[in-house]
């Protein structure tokens, strides 16, 4: 009742205002969820390029340690790359900022920010987000935090260099590493703004889902994208404040002489005052966010994939309720598994056992999701659009990365692979590749909705296949480098003989990384070119059931020109027996005697 | 020139792709084909690519295993390492079976059930029996993995036996130091405030306390007089004021420590941890005897490091402000390993495996595992250089001890350096 009343009120006010908008209010400080979604996406693409170039620079160093590259020198200059040889401190800085940008700015801000903003009102049948103003603030906080993160690259001493997990004392003491000076301060400021942005976004998403569903849009009729974005927002709201407090305590330790994380440290010729703190406390706080963060990154991608696989298989997603159940289970369990990042910190072994148990529990809902995707493909009628290819790619990376996760979750086995390249391989495949594939899938699928144009399919194919081969070419051999015992975050592996046998693997990895990075040029070109010159999209190019495809192609405030659509069925009536078409929109009423599903 | 050429080639390449795409787009528009209509031939091409990918994926996997099998870590050189290696293999077999089944189904279906407008997909929204099956089967398999995993974990993390040999590993940017207990069998207490040039682990003895106090007095008065008399930049004054404040606080903490030490010694006598320090052996070498249980005490001076002994399948973080421990039983001597590896200069290696700064990648120390008699001989040699040679007569508590000249030099040197900076 309340929801309907609000919706009507919004509808009413919409009809009253029909003034032309200025450039500023339309493109810059827009309150419109579709514009904000595009702002998030374009910012994320630019940030992703920064992180990709960083990865190419440090991959060059890892393949040919100590050699000079004009490429490196071009980006870093003579201070950080004299003669094109990467400085060891800068190497660590690049690794840190690459991780920070990819995890937070691309796969959290970019993925949730883009698709929650775009899809929630459109798929729920709402005029806009619950609060357009807070939504706008959310983007501009994200923008400011991106700018500050990029600014930190240019300060004296370089950007934060203690790894994206910024464990103190390394991150707390500028004397331990130059990046822990001004660069680290900016990192913390940037993350604080980022967290504020994420919380404003998250609250808005939850409120929108709870209150602004159109008539007939029961929770059990929501598309799985909405379900996934819903849980993502809840996870973010519950876990990001903990990272905020961790960051604030770190800021106090750095600047105000407190000792939350520091104790008994002797550095640069003197014993520091700090006494009684514990660096392990920071790790607990960090990973209390850090592990849900993995699912904040992954769930939207899985939601997007569920939608795209069902649409392009022309077949209902298999086990809709099981999919919702597994999203809920993953969401809940993700809060009680953080300790698996800390098996070798000296944590009580019994506590370690508990985390082993909870972590392996989370593999069950994950397995259910994989089997359901595969079963959806079974006897389907598959249209291999670029979005569909990326979705299938996601399932493949989710399988590969999920399975190695079982090794890492097993504390006894984790001892010897902890912090080696095995871990790097694992999380890049399961979190990095899966999430980015989900993001690409979403972009290809909803581009017509975002810009009213179509992206070039052939370029999409080229982009997918090169990226897909390169993703495995980069990260599959890394498992072997890790099993040879090679620690991560090493500037070079040639200081001793132990890793001589896997040196050529590093060259293979770098070669694939460079080709994979170049493949993203295809995507970027396709994306920006299609915005301006792509062929015009039709209203429902993929013959999809969900509500966003019932809106007009040209964007308008309020999304639907007339009254809000009314929903009569779940979103997955594809190839339903007895129907003329192989799809039935959610706004089509049930026929007499028709079972809902 | 080469750079310019490469740049030109890249730019031309991008332009060529762009033009090709444009031509393709225009022709398809002329033919009235819409971008979202995926032609049967495109669909078939991508479906076949799925199958090709599956073959190449598995092929790559097999190639990597065959080519790099011998480049992986060699046979485990510790008792628990043999156990975890077995567990690892056991897990791999389960995972590879799951990996093959799921990937084959995924890519096979993706290439097989391609769109055909005359056909409808199979209407199958759910199937409770199937869903129950693939909840229960993974749960059962995971239960097995958990049970085996935790069994091993509990063995590995159980407390070391009381007669295990104790060795301390001490990490700092960017090297390792080992400490072996002296003839009294115990390691002395340590305190970070006692660290100086001759006591880099901060071992607590009556002598090291008085040395450090005397040193601090010299440093404090030197800094004080500099603050009083020298003309300094504002920032320098602030820095020195800070520094001298820290020195004073350190001094009072050391005095507290001395009180605690004396109370502890009065209570426990020679059993007190404060009495064990003088004969400890502090050494930049890491030797262990084979087939003897060893308990490693791990500490750090500055940031988090991690003791990583890949050949012994052992790892534990070194965290400033706390002591972490692991236990293990080395089972293969360095010499035998050299024979096994057919490599005459092979060494076990201790690596740092937690990002710790610029030279993280080179923070390493060889580990020498020898037979018990060889180890005894090495220890006997090492004992000749204890941390503090026993004094002729024990100094009375609190009595001023004339510090060794080499440590007093630190203070004037620091002052001289400060004077030259402006």
Contacts between the chains, C-beta under 8 A, distances in Angstrom:
chain1	res1	chain2	res2	distance
A	70	B	3	5.4
A	88	B	358	4.5
A	88	B	359	6.9
A	88	B	361	7.2
A	89	B	358	4.9
A	92	B	355	6.6
A	92	B	357	7.7
A	92	B	358	7.3
A	92	B	360	7.4
A	162	B	355	6.3
A	163	B	355	4.7
A	167	B	304	5.7
A	167	B	354	7.6
A	167	B	355	7.6
A	169	B	302	6.6
A	169	B	303	4.7
A	169	B	304	7.0
A	169	B	320	6.0
A	170	B	303	4.2
A	170	B	304	6.8
A	170	B	355	6.6
A	170	B	356	6.3
A	170	B	357	6.7
A	173	B	302	7.7
A	173	B	303	7.3
A	176	B	173	6.8
A	176	B	302	6.2
A	176	B	303	5.2
A	176	B	356	7.8
A	176	B	357	5.8
A	177	B	357	4.7
A	177	B	358	6.7
A	262	B	320	7.5
A	262	B	321	7.5
A	263	B	320	6.4
A	263	B	321	3.1
A	263	B	322	7.7
A	264	B	191	7.9
A	264	B	192	4.3
A	264	B	320	5.7
A	264	B	321	4.4
A	265	B	192	6.8
A	265	B	301	7.3
A	265	B	302	5.7
A	265	B	303	8.0
A	265	B	320	5.1
A	265	B	321	7.5
A	266	B	172	7.8
A	266	B	192	5.0
A	266	B	195	4.8
A	266	B	202	7.3
A	266	B	301	5.0
A	266	B	302	6.4
A	267	B	301	7.8
A	267	B	302	4.9
A	270	B	243	7.2
A	270	B	246	6.5
A	270	B	247	7.8
A	270	B	250	7.9
A	271	B	192	5.0
A	271	B	193	4.5
A	271	B	195	6.5
A	271	B	246	7.7
A	271	B	250	5.6
A	272	B	246	7.5
A	273	B	246	5.8
A	273	B	249	6.1
A	276	B	321	7.9
A	277	B	321	6.8
A	278	B	319	7.8
A	278	B	321	6.4
A	278	B	322	7.0
A	279	B	304	5.7
A	279	B	319	5.5
A	279	B	320	6.6
A	279	B	321	7.1
A	280	B	319	6.3
A	280	B	322	7.5
A	313	B	113	7.7
A	313	B	121	6.3
A	314	B	115	7.2
A	314	B	120	7.7
A	314	B	121	4.7
A	315	B	121	3.8
A	315	B	122	6.8
A	315	B	123	7.6
A	315	B	124	7.3
A	316	B	123	7.3
A	316	B	124	7.3
A	316	B	125	4.5
A	318	B	124	6.5
A	318	B	125	7.3
A	318	B	126	6.5
A	318	B	127	7.6
A	319	B	125	7.8
A	319	B	126	4.7
A	319	B	127	7.6
A	319	B	131	5.2
A	320	B	125	6.6
A	320	B	126	6.8
A	321	B	126	7.0
A	322	B	126	7.0
A	322	B	131	5.1
A	344	B	306	7.0
A	344	B	315	5.2
A	344	B	316	5.4
A	344	B	317	5.6
A	345	B	317	4.9
A	345	B	319	6.8
A	345	B	324	7.6
A	346	B	316	6.6
A	346	B	317	6.2
A	346	B	319	6.5
A	346	B	322	6.8
A	346	B	324	3.5
A	346	B	325	7.6
A	349	B	153	6.8
A	349	B	154	7.0
A	349	B	157	3.5
A	352	B	153	6.7
A	352	B	157	7.3
A	353	B	150	5.3
A	353	B	153	6.4
A	353	B	154	7.2
A	356	B	146	6.4
A	356	B	149	6.2
A	356	B	150	6.1
A	356	B	153	7.0
A	357	B	146	6.0
A	357	B	150	7.7
A	360	B	142	4.8
A	360	B	145	6.5
A	360	B	146	5.3
A	361	B	142	7.6
A	363	B	138	6.6
A	363	B	142	5.8
A	364	B	135	6.3
A	364	B	138	5.4
A	364	B	139	5.4
A	364	B	142	6.7
A	367	B	134	6.6
A	367	B	135	7.9
A	367	B	138	4.1
A	368	B	131	7.1
A	368	B	134	6.3
A	368	B	135	5.8
A	368	B	138	7.8
A	370	B	102	6.1
A	371	B	102	7.9
A	371	B	134	4.4
A	372	B	131	7.6
A	373	B	106	7.6
A	374	B	102	6.7
A	374	B	105	5.0
A	374	B	106	5.3
A	374	B	109	6.5
A	375	B	124	7.6
A	375	B	127	7.9
A	375	B	130	7.0
A	377	B	106	7.0
A	377	B	109	3.9
A	377	B	110	5.8
A	377	B	113	6.5
A	378	B	105	7.9
A	378	B	109	5.4
A	378	B	113	7.1
A	378	B	122	7.4
A	379	B	113	5.9
A	379	B	121	6.5
A	379	B	122	3.7
A	379	B	124	7.5
A	380	B	109	7.3
A	380	B	113	4.7
A	380	B	121	4.7
A	380	B	122	7.3
A	381	B	113	6.6
A	381	B	114	7.9
A	381	B	115	5.2
A	381	B	116	6.6
A	381	B	119	6.0
A	381	B	120	6.7
A	381	B	121	4.1
A	382	B	43	7.6
A	382	B	47	7.6
A	382	B	109	8.0
A	382	B	110	6.6
A	382	B	113	5.2
A	382	B	114	5.5
A	382	B	115	5.8
A	383	B	38	5.2
A	383	B	43	6.6
A	383	B	115	4.7
A	384	B	38	6.4
A	384	B	42	7.3
A	384	B	43	5.2
A	384	B	46	4.0
A	384	B	47	6.4
A	384	B	110	7.6
A	384	B	114	7.3
A	384	B	115	8.0
A	385	B	36	7.4
A	385	B	38	5.8
A	389	B	46	6.3
A	392	B	50	7.2
A	392	B	106	6.9
A	392	B	107	7.9
A	392	B	110	5.1
A	395	B	106	5.7
A	396	B	103	6.7
A	396	B	106	6.3
A	396	B	107	7.5
A	399	B	99	6.8
A	399	B	102	5.0
A	399	B	103	6.3
A	399	B	106	7.2
A	400	B	99	7.1
A	403	B	95	4.6
A	403	B	98	6.1
A	403	B	99	5.6
A	404	B	95	7.6
A	406	B	91	6.8
A	406	B	95	6.3
A	406	B	142	7.6
A	406	B	145	6.5
A	407	B	88	7.3
A	407	B	91	5.9
A	407	B	95	7.3
A	410	B	87	7.5
A	410	B	91	6.7
A	410	B	145	6.4
A	410	B	146	7.8
A	410	B	149	4.0
A	410	B	153	7.9
A	411	B	149	6.8
A	411	B	150	7.7
A	411	B	153	4.7
A	412	B	83	7.9
A	412	B	84	5.5
A	412	B	87	6.1
A	412	B	149	5.2
A	412	B	150	7.7
A	412	B	152	4.0
A	412	B	153	4.2
A	412	B	156	6.1
A	413	B	84	6.2
A	413	B	87	6.2
A	413	B	88	5.5
A	413	B	91	6.6
A	413	B	149	6.8
A	415	B	84	6.8
A	415	B	156	7.2
A	415	B	313	6.5
A	415	B	314	6.8
A	415	B	315	5.2
A	416	B	73	7.8
A	416	B	81	7.7
A	416	B	84	6.4
A	416	B	310	6.7
A	416	B	313	4.4
A	416	B	314	7.6
A	416	B	315	6.5
A	418	B	315	5.7
A	418	B	353	7.4
A	419	B	306	6.6
A	419	B	308	7.6
A	419	B	315	7.7
A	419	B	353	4.7
A	419	B	354	6.4
A	420	B	353	7.3
A	448	B	36	7.6
A	454	B	34	7.7
A	454	B	35	3.7
A	454	B	36	6.3
A	455	B	35	7.4
A	456	B	21	5.5
A	456	B	24	7.6
A	456	B	25	6.2
A	456	B	35	7.0
A	457	B	35	5.6
A	457	B	36	7.8
A	457	B	38	7.0
A	457	B	42	7.3
A	458	B	21	6.8
A	458	B	24	5.7
A	459	B	17	7.8
A	459	B	21	5.4
A	461	B	42	7.4
A	461	B	45	8.0
A	461	B	46	6.6
A	465	B	49	6.3
A	468	B	53	7.0
A	469	B	53	7.4
A	469	B	56	7.8
A	472	B	57	6.5
A	472	B	60	7.0
A	473	B	60	7.8
A	476	B	60	6.4
A	476	B	61	7.1
A	476	B	64	7.0
A	477	B	64	6.2
A	480	B	64	5.6
A	480	B	68	5.0
A	480	B	71	7.7
A	480	B	72	7.0
A	483	B	72	5.0
A	483	B	73	6.8
A	484	B	68	7.5
A	484	B	71	5.8
A	484	B	72	5.2
A	484	B	73	6.2
A	485	B	73	5.1
A	485	B	308	7.9
A	485	B	310	3.4
A	485	B	311	7.8
A	485	B	351	7.9
A	487	B	308	6.4
A	487	B	351	5.9
A	487	B	352	7.6
A	487	B	353	4.4
A	489	B	355	4.5
A	489	B	360	6.5
A	489	B	361	8.0
A	490	B	360	6.8
A	490	B	361	3.9
A	491	B	358	7.9
A	491	B	360	7.3
A	491	B	361	4.3
A	492	B	361	5.4
A	492	B	362	7.8
A	493	B	361	7.5
A	495	B	361	6.3
A	495	B	362	4.5
A	495	B	364	7.3
A	496	B	349	6.4
A	496	B	364	6.1
A	497	B	345	7.7
A	498	B	310	7.7
A	498	B	349	5.7
A	501	B	68	7.3
A	501	B	70	7.5
A	501	B	71	3.3
A	502	B	68	6.6
A	502	B	71	5.5
A	505	B	68	6.9
A	521	B	14	6.3
A	522	B	17	6.8
A	525	B	14	7.0
A	525	B	17	7.4
A	525	B	18	6.2
A	526	B	21	7.6
A	529	B	18	7.3
A	529	B	21	7.8
A	534	B	35	7.6
A	535	B	25	7.1
A	535	B	29	6.4
A	535	B	34	7.3
A	535	B	35	5.3
A	537	B	36	7.7
A	538	B	34	7.3
A	538	B	36	7.4
A	541	B	34	7.7
A	541	B	35	7.7
A	541	B	36	3.7
A	542	B	36	6.5
A	572	B	125	7.0
A	574	B	121	6.6
A	575	B	120	4.5
A	575	B	121	4.0
A	575	B	122	7.6
A	575	B	123	5.8
A	576	B	123	6.1
A	577	B	120	7.7
A	577	B	123	5.3
A	582	B	120	6.1
A	582	B	121	7.1
A	597	B	125	4.9
